[in-house]
């Protein structure tokens, strides 16, 4: 009888569940969304109870679609967006809406921590500078702006921690995600009192949950959850991964020879490395503890990727063509871009609709449009802007492009051969896509397979589960054309930064 693994991925856009065979075949998937509320500028929140209900829905749907017995699901893996917060009381009931990783309410605190050298003091322990949705930044914001939330809070959780608790009735954190909070000492792999005290939140350290290794069994499915989801009571649930780790693992990245690119809601760009700087003046990027013991994950990212194209589809194309299907839109857009030449269009699109990679107050823009430009010019500009966002982050990783053997690419960009080829041409390295659509969920179940003893280690799990797709070889004749276009893109970023500085 064939056996299966079930993965859950709570993303910033979609909440997904996927069932895989032990050899990595995607058996079924289900996805839904929970509305993100923006009660004030910079706030991005969801109702945590609604998120749990959405998880129940997609789990049950995925099992139903797979038409399998829940007894044949051997283990469950879980991943989710990192950082953000879920505040819960003693009974693990939310006391405030769940904060999503795109939240920007605390951006002024990042500037404050830089100006007051707080980042410098904690950097030797955290190996990280701050960003606005990190717990290290959000908790001081709540201390100053909404202390009643902290007073009501017994446990400070991530979304993954909260969903794992709902599945198992066991409360824990998990190492890869905890290491990204800027609250953990990466040498001791523990939350550090010095960091909490330096940030002025020393009372919060006792609100942090115990931290498990990613491939530990965190608990098992409860009877109540079994009745809600059709999962079998007692099925083991692994601690899981921060989604950037799950995606890299499912890309088969186990050493420092390959670059991992994820182009979906976020532009996530990362690689594994053995040593990282403990001197903030020598830092290259934010480092976290990775899924491979003894290696760090170096990452540079912002929500400046393919979701910007989704905005164009929903707000521009569908607004005036409500009966058109997404399939028709994608086919038409790909055709328009494929039929054109990169040198024929000078329109620049900066994909800052949801956040900026440079200045906190810079926003999205089309630049350099003339009367001769048409829809094809704008669509090509969006495709290129999303690609150039990845290029920008890859350069920020401060590692020579030629040091990578190839890049593994996942996310919405891979649904388009034209777009994937553009990534290879802009970066001038081979781009390897991956088989399957639910990469984060697959990474989660590789870890769950190790936790449950199905795979002997991560390398064995990757060997069974990860199957590569098409390779896109860079067109050398386009190297200089894309270099010149990227240089103009960088100048556009600088211009938007100047504008943001002067009009906000």
PyMOL commands that set and color helices and strands:
alter all, ss='L'
color gray80, all
select helices_A, chain A and resi 48-66+70-72+107-115+118-126+135-145+147-152+159-168+175-178+193-198+202-207+223-229+243-250+280-282+307-320+326-339+342-344+375-396+401-403+412-415+417-427+439-451+458-465+476-503
alter helices_A, ss='H'
color red, helices_A
select strands_A, chain A and resi 4-10+15-21+26-32+45-46+73-80+86-88+98-99+155-157+173-174+184-185+190-191+211-212+217-220+236-238+241-242+258-263+267-273+286-289+296-302+348-350+365-367+406-410+431-434+468-472
alter strands_A, ss='S'
color yellow, strands_A
deselect
rebuild
show_as cartoon
